[in-house]
């Protein structure tokens, strides 16, 4: 405590159940790893970024490792960056708005990323497309859209709200 006070540093005297939080705080101070990429509207749903497809702003990605969680939001160019990461295993996934589904990566769990020796990854891109039954369009020209469209219900009954599936 005295050394930390004299040098402008920090000291810790945690309870056992507080250790994980202390280690995460220390990691944030010394972490040098980086994960980034961009999020795009995969208009044709092929899981590949095509030059004419727009990048999406204000989309959230979440990075987890054990009890550690960190989020980032994409900027006006669709880019996001998570910095200050210590060596370790991480899971990166996007938070999908209602009515959207992920096309890249194909694994809905996102990306597994290993940071070692302060490595950086700038290629963790996410593709998303609107789901057909959540696009407010009469896709099959039957006069109804989304929840009122019989083709958007597992049982074909638009009065059965429990059978509606926006991902159809």
Secondary structure, DSSP 4 states (H G I P E B T S, - for coil): -HHHHHHT-------GGGHHHHHHHHHHHH--EEEEEEEEE-TT-SSS--TTSPB-SS-EEEEEETTEEEEEE--TTSEEEEEEEPSEEEEEEEEPPTTEEEEESSSTT-EEEEE-TT-EE----EEEEE-GGGSSS-TTSSS--GGG-GGGBTTS-TT-GGGB-TT-
